[in-house]
Amino acid sequence: MTTTNADTPTPRRRAPAGAAVLREDVTDAIRAAVFEELAAVGYARMSIEGIARRAGVGKTAVYRRWRSKLHLVLDLVSAIAVQGLPAPDTGSLEGDLRLLYEVTSRALRHPVAGQIIPDLQAEAARNPEIAEAMQKALREGQHGVASGIVRSAAERGEVRDGLDEDLALDLISGPLYWRAVVVRTPLPKGYLGRLASATAAGLKAL
């Protein structure tokens, strides 16, 4: 019997030249296991052995893809920035902000996110590589969406052209992130609507 990929043996077949073929379903299982393991034990106690056991694969399947748990977590955190958030298109600045806040709030309330984000922030204070990846994920993931909201609002004449994008991003993302991730208190009824209205007024006043 020969092996045509890096994870499981298959019936005899000529192996491809060059690097081993890595099964995507195994990679997905490992990524899912990382998030579960982070939520369960935290970054400091997380191990390749625990990830492999949770994913139902051998340690070698993990090491073929990532050199260490640090590189694995950095890869996953960086991927968040690439995926980003769906760009709202409701036809109004306040509507776009409200939809963005609803989607973001649901994501931040997820139990896994609620456990993983604070833990990685604590690790970021001690590890510059994690800090850089977290900054990329948190800022770039929101920046594209926030820029799109502001750009659409400018085209509709709701805000002036040439707004400071960094300041706009702070106004759009800061309050909800503070409330949901830092303070971590339940959102009162109607809070997201009031936040969208106040943020829209702030952007129009810039």
N, C-alpha and C positions, 0 to 999 in steps of 0.2 A: 504494500500500500504506500502511496505517496501523498504528499500534502500540497494542495493548491492554494491555500491561504494560511495566514499566520495563526489561526485560532483553532480550527478543527480538522481532523483527517477526513479525506473524501476518497472515493474510489479512484483507481489509478488513472492519472491524466497528466499530461506534460505541465510542469509548473511554469508560470510566466517568468520571463527573464527580469532581472533587476530586483527591486524591493518586493518584499512579501505583500500579498494582498490582505488588507485588514477589513474584516466584515463590518459593515455599517451598523447592523443590528447589535453586534457586540459592543461597538463604540457607544451607541445610544444607551445601552444597558449600563455601561460604566458611568456615563455622564449622569444618568438618573440616580445611580447609587451614590455618587459623590454628593449630590444635593441632600439626599436622605441621610447620609452619614454625617455631613456637616450639621444638619439640624439635630441629629441624635446626640453627637458627642462633642461637636465643636472642632475647629481647625487643629488646635494643639493636640488633641487626643486622636484625631483621625489618622488612620494608617492605610497603606496600600492593601494590607491583608484584609482589613475590615471592608474596604471598598470592593475588593475582589469577591469576598464571601457574600456581600449583599447583592452584587451583580450576578452571582452564580458562575463566575469564571475563575481561571487561575491567575496568580499574580503576574505571570509572564504576559498575559493578554493586556494587563494594565501597563506594564513597563515597555511593551512594544510601542505604545502610543505616547507615553509621557515618562520623562526621566525620573520624576519625583512627584510627591503630592503637591509641592509648591507649584511646579510647572502645570500640573493638572488643574489646580484651582485658578491659576492665572489665565489659563486657556478658557476656562468656563466663564470667568468674570469678564474677560475681554469680549467674549462672544455676545454677552448681554448688550454691549455698546453697539455691536454690529446689527443685532436684531432690532433694537430700538422699540418704539411704541407706534401703534397705528396713528397716522396723521388725521386729526378730526377735520371734517369739512361740512359744517352745519349751515354755513352762510352768514354767521355772525361771530364776532370776537368772543362775546360772552358765552355763546353756545359751544364754540370750539373749546373754550377753557373748561366749561362744565363737563363736557364729554371726556376731556383729558383727565380731569380730576377724578371722575368716576372710574375710569379704567385704572389709573394709577393707584387710587385708594383700594380697589379690590385686590390689586397685586400686592400692595404693601400689607394688607390685612391677612394675606395667606400665612398660615402658621409656619411654613418652611421659611418664607422670606423674613418673617418676623424674628426668627431665630438666627438665620444665617447672616443677615446684614449687620446687626450689632456685633456679632462675633468676628466677622471679617474686618469691621472697622477697628476693633481692638487690636487685631493682628496687624493692621495697616500702620498703627502707631509704632510698632516695633520692627516692621519689615518694609523697607522702601519699595521693593518690587510689588508687593501687594498694594501698597498705598498708591502707586502709579496706576496699577490696573483698576483699582476701585475708582480713582478719579476719572479715568477714561470711561468706565462703564456708567458711572453716575452722571457725569457731565455730558459726554457725547451722546449717550442714549437719550437724554432729554433735549439736548441742544438742537438736534435736527428737527424734532417735533415743534419745539418752542419757536424756532426760526421760521418754520412753515406757517405757524399760527399768526405770527407777527407780520410776515410777508403778505399773507392773504388779507389780513386786516388793513394793511397799508394800501393794497390794491382796491379795497372797497372804500377807502377814505376814512376808516374808523380811527386810524392812528397816523401819525406823520411818517414820511419816509426817513430812512437813515437812523432809526432808533439804535441806541447802544445795545447790541445783542446780548452781551454779558449781563448788563443790568436787567434787561428784559427777562432773561433766563432766571436770574435770582428772584425777580418778582413773581414769575409764574410758578417756579418749582419750590422755592424756599419755604413758604408757609405750610404747605401740606406735608412736606418732608419733615419739617420740625415737629409738627403735631403727631404724625403717624409713626415716625422712626425714633425721634429723640425723646419727646415727652411721652408718647405712647399712651395717650388717653383716648377713650371712645369719642367719635365725632358726634356732636349734637345733631338732632334732626334739622335738615335744611342747611347744614354748615357748608356743604360743597357748593350749593347755589349762591350763598352769600359770599363765599370766597371767590367764586368766578366773577361775580358782580364787582367786588372790591378790586380784584386784580385788573379787570378790564378798565375800570375807572383810573387806576394807577398808570396803566400803560398809555391811556389816552392823555394823561396829564404830563407825560414825559416830554 
